[in-house]
């Protein structure tokens, strides 16, 4: 199981899901109406390290963080 956390304006409690890669996480979240619209614009971190590839392998206990774009002044 991996832990998926949602940061910033995504108001959703963390999820625990079975996933071997970020492709698996993305596929699972496509079915979630609260999250699916954010998927295209979010940056992703695995264990607090930014990643760009959905091919990134995941291990049991990993933390996946979705970081939506924000603006500030």
N, C-alpha and C positions, 0 to 999 in steps of 0.2 A: 504494500500500500504506500502511496505517496500522499502527502498533505498539500492541498492547493489552497493558497490564501489570496484574498482579493483586497487590494490596497486602494486608497484614495476614494473616489466617489462610488465605487462599486460596493453597494451596501449588501454584502452577502457573507454569511458565516463560512469559515473554512470547511473544505470537504476532504474526505479521505477516499481515494479511488485507487483501483488497480490500474497500473500503467507501466509499460516497459520503455516508452519513448514519449516525447512531447506530442507526437502525432496522436497517441492514445488519449492524452489529456485534452487536446483540441477537439477530437471526435466526441468525447464524453460531454464537453462543455457546449458543443453545438446544439445539444438537446435541451439546454437550460435557457429559458426565455430571458432570465435576468442577466445573463452573461454573454450570450452569443453575439449581441451587437457590439460588445467591447473587444472581441477577439482580434479583429483586424488592426486595431489601433494600439493595443497594449504591447509594452515591452515585457519580456519574460526573464525571470531569474530562477536559477536552480541552486538551492543552498546559498543564496545571496550573491551569486555570480551571474552577471548578465550573459544570456545566450541568444543566438540568432537562428539556429537551425532546429526545425521540428524533428530532425533525426537524432537529437540529443538523447542519449540513453539515460534511463532513470533506474535507481536502485530502491529497494525497500527502505522506507524511512526518509527519502528525499523530500525537500520542501520546494514546491513550485510556487512562485509569486507572480501574480499578474499586476503590472504597474501601468495604469492608464495614463495617457498624456495629461499634463496639468499646465496651467498658465498662472503666472503670478506677476507681481509687480514690485 
